[in-house]
Amino acid sequence: MIVKLDKVTKTYKNGVKALDELSYEVREGEIFGLLGPNGSGKTTSINCLLSLLNYDSGSIEIFGEPMTPERYDIKAKIGVVPQNIAVFNELTVYENIDYFCGLYVKDKEKRKQLVNEAIDFVSLNNYTNFYPKKLSGGLLRRLNIACGISHKPKLIILDEPTVAVDPQTRNKILEGIVKLNELGATIIYTSHYMEEVEKICDYIVILDKGKVISHGTKEKLKNSITLGETIEVKLLTNKDNLLEKVKNIPNVLECTLHDDLLVVRSGKGETNIPNILRILSEENIKYGTIYSSQPTLNDVFLEITGKKLRD
């Protein structure tokens, strides 16, 4: 086991209990997704994990050893890519990566090799002499990642690494994360983009109010919720009583109509497409495309944590 949190509790001075006997484990070689709404305890969990925060009770082990603020030997094996860009504006791309790599690697020749490998990995070869203020948002994200991984850590923590980047950059970053994992790194990944987590994570933990409220593979999580199928029908005509009739179909959980799009969410079991088509025919309602989909990780997240906005 690479990471083990056992009944970790953290209460802030204002009385807010950020972590409530939180326990989870990260296995070697996996991409571990850590999810939760705002205020769920993700960031506090990571800060306690890195010994950046003291916690009230419980224990944390990394690489099978107790983690404390003085365990620099453990910290040298960890790479952190924070959500906020954490580079020096006074240093060039190359100098930034060299600085962060130098925190762990003192040998100049070895460090030079690692820095160049990190630059190659994030495709910043044409920008080594640029200062951060001259870089686009996507290039800054890639620089942020290079600074965190240049010393070849065994455990990499990535906190929202694709925030506010274009689709091409996001895809490049996700490919890089998978590549890092294939090269042997264990990865803890946090994100509010459920499709990213669904795409790359092997195991997922969902937090809320400082506790684990669900965990498992994406397949297990999808099977754990009540939603079984979502059907979308493009209507060409409509009648006022349509929604009431569709809501009375057996196993329908929710039915909405926005403009000309009918959305029907059903529980697990046989598809409700024939029943919907029967009602449309009986009501002489014309329709265009019909689309059926199975639950996504986003559906899991909303059903488990609720649909209300969080601060």
C-alpha positions in Angstrom: 0.0 0.0 0.0 1.4 3.4 -1.1 -0.9 5.6 1.0 -3.0 4.7 4.1 -5.2 7.1 6.0 -6.7 5.6 9.1 -9.5 7.5 11.0 -7.9 10.9 10.4 -9.9 13.7 12.0 -9.2 17.4 11.5 -11.1 20.3 13.1 -10.3 23.9 12.3 -10.2 26.6 15.0 -13.6 27.9 13.8 -15.1 24.5 14.9 -15.6 23.2 11.3 -14.7 19.5 11.2 -13.0 19.1 7.8 -12.1 15.4 8.2 -14.3 13.1 10.3 -12.4 9.8 11.0 -11.5 9.7 7.3 -10.0 6.4 6.0 -8.8 5.4 2.6 -6.0 3.5 0.9 -4.1 4.1 -2.4 -2.6 1.0 -3.9 0.7 0.9 -5.8 0.4 1.5 -9.5 -3.1 2.9 -9.6 -4.6 6.2 -10.7 -6.7 7.0 -7.6 -9.5 9.5 -8.1 -10.4 11.7 -5.1 -13.7 13.4 -5.6 -16.2 15.5 -3.6 -18.1 18.7 -3.7 -16.6 22.0 -2.5 -15.8 21.7 1.2 -15.9 17.9 1.3 -12.3 17.6 2.7 -10.3 16.8 -0.5 -7.7 19.6 0.0 -7.5 19.2 3.7 -7.0 15.4 3.2 -4.1 16.1 0.8 -2.5 18.7 3.1 -2.6 16.3 6.0 -1.2 13.6 3.8 1.7 15.8 3.0 2.2 16.9 6.6 1.4 20.5 5.7 -1.4 20.4 8.3 -1.5 18.9 11.7 -4.6 16.7 12.4 -6.3 15.9 15.6 -6.3 12.1 15.6 -5.7 9.1 13.4 -2.7 8.0 11.4 -1.2 8.5 8.0 1.4 6.1 6.3 3.1 6.6 3.0 5.3 3.8 1.5 4.5 1.8 4.6 6.1 4.4 6.9 4.5 7.0 9.3 4.3 10.4 7.6 5.5 13.3 9.7 6.8 16.9 8.8 10.4 15.7 9.3 10.2 12.7 6.9 12.1 14.4 4.0 13.1 11.0 2.7 9.4 10.3 2.1 8.7 13.7 0.7 11.5 13.3 -1.8 9.5 10.5 -3.4 6.4 12.6 -3.8 5.5 15.1 -6.5 2.8 17.6 -6.1 1.1 19.6 -8.8 -1.2 22.1 -7.1 -4.4 23.6 -8.6 -3.0 27.1 -8.5 0.1 27.8 -10.7 3.1 27.6 -8.4 6.1 28.8 -10.4 8.5 31.8 -10.1 7.8 34.6 -12.5 11.4 35.8 -12.3 12.7 32.5 -13.6 12.4 31.0 -17.2 10.7 27.8 -17.9 14.0 25.9 -17.7 15.1 27.7 -14.6 11.8 26.9 -12.8 12.0 23.2 -13.6 15.6 23.1 -12.6 14.9 24.9 -9.3 12.2 22.4 -8.2 14.1 19.4 -9.4 17.1 20.8 -7.5 15.2 20.5 -4.2 15.6 16.8 -4.5 18.4 16.1 -6.9 21.8 17.8 -6.1 23.9 16.2 -8.7 24.1 18.8 -11.6 24.5 16.3 -14.4 21.7 14.1 -13.2 19.5 17.1 -12.7 20.1 18.4 -16.2 19.1 15.1 -17.6 15.9 15.0 -15.5 15.0 18.6 -16.4 15.3 17.9 -20.1 13.3 14.8 -19.8 10.5 16.7 -18.0 10.6 19.4 -20.7 10.3 16.7 -23.4 7.5 15.1 -21.5 5.3 18.2 -21.4 6.4 19.4 -24.8 7.8 22.7 -23.7 11.0 22.4 -25.8 10.2 25.6 -27.8 9.6 27.6 -24.6 12.6 26.9 -22.3 13.8 30.6 -22.3 10.3 32.0 -21.9 9.2 33.6 -18.6 5.8 32.5 -17.2 4.1 35.8 -18.0 4.7 35.1 -21.7 3.0 31.7 -21.5 -0.6 30.8 -22.3 -2.8 29.2 -19.6 -2.3 25.8 -21.1 1.5 26.2 -21.3 1.5 27.3 -17.7 -0.3 24.2 -16.6 2.2 22.1 -18.4 5.0 24.0 -16.7 3.3 23.4 -13.4 3.2 19.7 -14.0 6.9 19.6 -15.2 8.0 21.3 -11.9 6.1 18.7 -9.9 7.3 15.6 -11.7 10.9 16.4 -12.8 12.5 14.5 -10.0 10.7 11.3 -11.0 8.6 10.8 -7.9 7.0 7.4 -7.1 3.8 9.1 -5.9 2.3 12.1 -7.8 -0.6 14.2 -6.4 -2.4 16.2 -9.1 -5.0 18.7 -7.8 -7.3 20.0 -10.6 -4.5 20.0 -13.2 -6.8 20.8 -16.1 -8.7 23.8 -14.8 -9.3 26.5 -17.4 -7.5 24.9 -20.3 -8.6 24.3 -23.8 -9.7 20.8 -24.9 -6.5 20.1 -26.8 -4.4 20.9 -23.7 -6.7 19.0 -21.5 -6.3 15.9 -23.7 -2.5 16.3 -23.7 -2.4 16.5 -19.9 -4.6 13.5 -19.5 -2.4 11.5 -21.9 0.6 12.6 -19.9 -0.9 11.4 -16.6 -1.6 8.0 -18.1 1.9 7.9 -19.4 3.3 8.7 -16.0 1.3 5.9 -14.5 2.5 3.5 -17.2 6.1 4.5 -16.3 5.5 3.4 -12.7 4.1 6.3 -10.8 1.1 6.0 -8.5 -1.2 8.9 -8.9 -3.8 10.7 -6.7 -6.0 12.8 -9.0 -8.6 15.3 -8.0 -11.0 17.0 -10.4 -14.5 18.4 -10.8 -14.5 17.1 -14.4 -16.2 13.7 -14.0 -15.5 12.6 -17.6 -11.8 13.0 -16.9 -12.0 10.8 -13.8 -14.1 8.3 -15.6 -11.6 8.1 -18.4 -8.3 7.6 -16.5 -9.0 6.5 -12.8 -8.7 2.9 -11.7 -10.3 3.4 -8.3 -12.5 6.3 -7.0 -13.3 7.6 -3.6 -16.1 10.2 -3.1 -15.9 12.4 0.0 -18.5 14.6 1.6 -18.4 16.4 5.0 -15.0 14.8 5.7 -16.1 11.2 5.2 -16.0 8.6 2.5 -19.6 8.3 1.3 -18.8 5.9 -1.6 -15.8 4.1 -3.2 -15.0 1.6 -5.8 -14.3 1.2 -9.5 -16.3 3.3 -11.9 -18.3 0.2 -12.8 -19.1 -0.5 -9.2 -20.1 3.1 -8.5 -22.4 3.2 -11.5 -24.1 -0.1 -10.4 -24.6 1.3 -6.9 -27.1 4.1 -7.9 -30.8 3.8 -8.8 -30.5 5.4 -12.2 -30.4 2.8 -15.0 -31.1 4.7 -18.2 -31.5 8.2 -19.5 -33.7 8.6 -22.7 -33.7 11.9 -24.7 -36.4 12.5 -27.3 -36.3 15.4 -29.7 -40.0 16.4 -30.1 -41.3 18.0 -33.3 -44.8 18.6 -31.8 -46.1 18.5 -28.2 -49.2 18.3 -26.0 -49.6 19.8 -22.5 -50.4 16.4 -20.8 -47.3 14.6 -22.2 -45.2 14.9 -19.0 -47.9 13.6 -16.8 -48.4 10.5 -19.0 -44.7 9.8 -19.2 -44.3 10.2 -15.4 -46.8 7.4 -14.9 -44.7 4.9 -16.9 -43.5 2.2 -14.5 -39.9 2.7 -13.2 -39.6 6.4 -14.3 -37.6 8.3 -11.7 -37.7 11.8 -13.3 -39.1 13.4 -16.4 -38.4 16.9 -17.7 -39.2 18.9 -20.9 -37.0 21.8 -21.9 -38.1 23.5 -25.1 -38.4 20.5 -27.4 -36.2 18.0 -25.6 -37.9 15.3 -23.5 -35.6 13.7 -20.9 -36.7 10.6 -19.1 -34.6 9.0 -16.3 -35.5 5.4 -15.4 -34.4 3.0 -12.8 -32.6 -0.3 -13.5 -34.5 -2.8 -15.6 -35.8 -3.0 -19.1 -35.6 0.0 -21.3 -38.6 2.4 -21.3 -38.2 3.3 -25.0 -41.2 1.2 -26.1 -43.4 2.7 -23.5 -42.4 6.3 -24.4 -42.9 5.6 -28.1 -46.4 4.1 -27.4 -47.5 7.3 -25.6 -46.1 9.5 -28.3 -48.1 7.5 -30.9 -51.3 7.6 -28.8 -51.0 11.3 -28.4 -50.1 11.8 -32.1 -46.9 13.6 -31.1 -44.2 13.7 -33.8 -40.6 13.2 -32.8 -37.1 13.2 -34.3 -34.0 11.6 -32.8 -34.1 9.3 -29.7 -31.0 8.8 -27.6 -30.5 6.3 -24.8 -27.5 6.4 -22.4 -26.3 4.5 -19.4 -25.3 6.2 -16.1 -22.1 8.2 -16.1 -19.8 9.1 -13.2 -21.4 12.5 -13.2 -24.8 10.8 -12.5 -23.2 8.9 -9.7 -21.7 12.0 -8.2 -25.0 14.0 -8.3 -27.1 11.1 -6.9 -24.7 10.5 -4.0 -23.8 14.1 -3.1 -27.1 15.8 -4.1 -27.8 18.4 -6.7 -27.9 21.5 -4.5 -25.2 24.1 -5.1 -22.3 24.2 -2.7 -20.4 27.3 -1.6 
